[in-house]
C-alpha cells in the first residue's frame, strides 16, 4: 500500500497570505498538488471546503500535514487511522502515545477556541 501525504493550510481573513504555510508543507515533502487550502475562513467555521477535500483524500495509513494545530481546529482525523504531522512532528493514532496525543490535541484546540471567544467578548 502506498502512503499518501496530504497537506492542509488555512488563513482566517482574505488579507492574509498562505505562502508561508504552503512553503512549510512543501519543505516537509507535501507535493503542491496535494495541498488543500481554505482562504478567509476561521477555524470555527464548519463549512471549510479545503479541509473537507483534504480529509476526503486521506486514507488509513496516510499522513495529513498541517503547519500548526490551530489551522486544523477541532477536526482531528484520528478515527480513521490517519497519521497527523504538525510542523514536521508525526503522530500516529494507532500507538498508545499517539492516541493519547490526539485526544490532547482535540482538547487544546477546543480550549483555544473557547479562549478566543472569551477574549472577543
Protein Blocks (a to p, Z undefined) as FASTA:
>chain_A
ZZddddddddfbfkbcfklmmmmmmmnopafklcccdehiafklmblfklmmmmmmpcgh
iacddfbfklnmmaccklnopacdehhiacdfkbmklmmmmmmmmmmmmmmmmmmmmmmZ
Z
